[in-house]
């Protein structure tokens, strides 16, 4: 629809019915400012890179952020909140798909959406990436979020747990 520059940033409004995909060209990619949010209800946002400012929030019902380059979340200070939706649980599609090099890090928080009540067995594919790494120690160091909050607000009988998984098809991902 309309595309304009506002305070040095591109600003655009999508049609009311939405779009199936959004491709960001150029080399700068997508930046989510400190304490800002990106929510994807449906489809794919494709970008050469992704930067999330401290306190940034990302989430999606059935959408994916496709990073065509590298994604390094270990850059400090970094604190990201992942908003979890009922529609995105138990899906085999990731919230973030990284085509090149992925490095986990920073502080990761999980926030259930108002319409989602976590239950035991719910799973969320957070980040899917490629690696030829076979060393358990290197996988642990490079792909594990070492600082995350396992507490589920309002629940004392279950908690969040992160895991690295590899499917028979060869897909590798971090799952909640």
C-alpha positions in Angstrom: 0.0 0.0 0.0 1.7 3.2 1.1 5.5 3.3 1.7 7.1 6.3 3.3 10.2 7.3 5.3 9.4 8.4 8.9 12.2 9.7 11.1 14.8 7.8 9.0 12.8 4.5 9.0 10.6 3.0 6.3 7.0 2.9 7.3 4.4 0.9 5.5 0.8 -0.2 6.0 -0.3 -3.5 4.7 -3.8 -4.0 3.2 -6.5 -4.9 5.6 -6.7 -8.4 4.4 -2.9 -8.8 4.9 -0.3 -10.4 2.7 1.0 -13.9 2.4 4.7 -12.9 2.4 6.9 -9.8 2.8 10.4 -9.7 1.4 12.8 -7.1 2.7 15.6 -6.4 0.1 18.9 -4.7 0.6 21.7 -5.5 3.0 20.4 -3.9 6.2 17.5 -6.3 6.8 14.9 -6.1 9.6 15.6 -4.4 12.9 13.2 -4.5 15.8 13.9 -1.6 18.1 14.3 -1.8 21.9 11.0 -2.7 23.5 9.2 -2.9 20.1 7.2 -5.9 18.8 6.8 -7.9 15.6 3.9 -10.3 15.4 3.2 -12.4 12.3 -0.3 -13.9 12.1 0.3 -15.8 8.8 2.9 -16.1 6.1 6.6 -15.3 5.8 8.7 -12.2 6.5 11.9 -12.8 4.5 14.9 -10.6 5.4 18.7 -10.6 4.8 19.3 -10.1 8.5 17.4 -9.7 11.8 18.4 -7.5 14.7 16.3 -7.4 17.9 16.9 -4.6 20.4 16.9 -5.1 24.1 13.4 -5.9 25.3 12.2 -6.7 21.7 9.3 -9.0 21.3 8.6 -11.4 18.5 5.8 -13.9 18.0 3.5 -15.3 15.5 0.4 -17.5 15.1 1.4 -19.3 12.0 4.1 -17.1 10.5 7.8 -17.4 10.0 10.7 -14.9 10.0 13.1 -16.2 7.3 16.6 -14.8 7.8 18.5 -15.3 4.6 21.9 -14.5 6.2 23.3 -15.0 9.7 21.6 -14.5 13.0 23.7 -13.9 16.1 21.6 -13.5 19.3 24.6 -13.7 21.5 25.4 -10.0 20.9 25.1 -8.3 24.3 23.0 -6.8 25.7 20.2 -8.8 24.3 16.9 -9.7 25.9 14.1 -11.1 23.7 10.5 -12.0 24.6 8.9 -14.7 22.5 5.1 -14.4 22.6 3.4 -17.8 22.3 0.1 -18.3 20.7 -2.3 -21.3 20.9 -2.3 -21.4 17.0 1.5 -21.9 16.9 1.9 -24.8 19.3 2.8 -28.3 18.0 3.6 -27.0 14.5 6.5 -28.2 12.4 7.2 -24.7 11.1 9.6 -22.4 13.0 9.1 -18.9 14.2 12.6 -18.1 12.9 14.3 -19.9 10.0 18.0 -19.1 9.5 19.6 -19.9 6.2 23.3 -19.4 7.2 25.0 -19.2 10.6 22.9 -19.2 13.8 24.3 -18.4 17.3 22.1 -18.5 20.4 22.6 -16.2 23.3 21.2 -13.4 25.3 18.3 -13.6 27.7 15.2 -15.3 26.4 11.7 -14.9 28.0 8.4 -16.6 27.0 5.1 -14.9 27.3 1.8 -16.8 26.6 -0.6 -14.7 24.6 -3.8 -13.8 26.5 -5.7 -16.5 24.5 -3.2 -19.3 25.2 -3.1 -21.4 28.4 0.0 -23.7 28.4 -0.4 -27.4 29.0 2.1 -30.3 29.4 3.3 -31.5 26.0 2.8 -28.2 24.1 5.9 -27.5 21.9 7.0 -24.6 19.8 9.7 -24.7 17.1 11.5 -21.5 17.8 14.6 -21.4 15.5 15.4 -23.7 12.6 18.9 -23.6 11.1 21.6 -25.5 9.2 24.8 -26.9 10.7 27.2 -29.7 10.0 28.4 -29.7 13.6 28.4 -33.1 15.3 30.3 -32.2 18.5 27.9 -32.2 21.5 30.1 -29.7 23.3 30.0 -27.3 20.4 26.3 -27.7 19.8 25.8 -27.0 23.5 27.9 -23.8 23.4 26.7 -22.4 20.1 23.0 -23.3 20.0 21.8 -23.3 23.6 20.1 -20.3 25.2 21.9 -20.4 28.6 19.7 -17.6 30.1 16.0 -18.2 29.9 13.2 -18.1 32.4 11.5 -21.6 32.8 8.6 -20.2 34.9 5.2 -20.3 33.3 3.1 -17.4 34.8 0.2 -18.8 36.8 1.4 -22.4 36.6 3.3 -24.2 39.3 2.8 -27.7 37.9 4.7 -27.3 34.6 7.6 -25.3 33.3 9.3 -24.3 30.0 12.2 -26.4 28.7 14.4 -25.8 25.7 16.0 -28.5 23.6 18.1 -28.9 20.5 16.6 -31.4 18.1 17.4 -32.9 14.7 14.8 -34.6 12.6 15.3 -37.6 10.5 15.0 -35.3 7.5 18.1 -33.4 8.7 16.3 -30.2 10.0 17.9 -28.9 13.1 16.1 -26.6 15.5 15.7 -25.2 19.0 12.3 -26.2 20.4 10.4 -25.1 23.6 
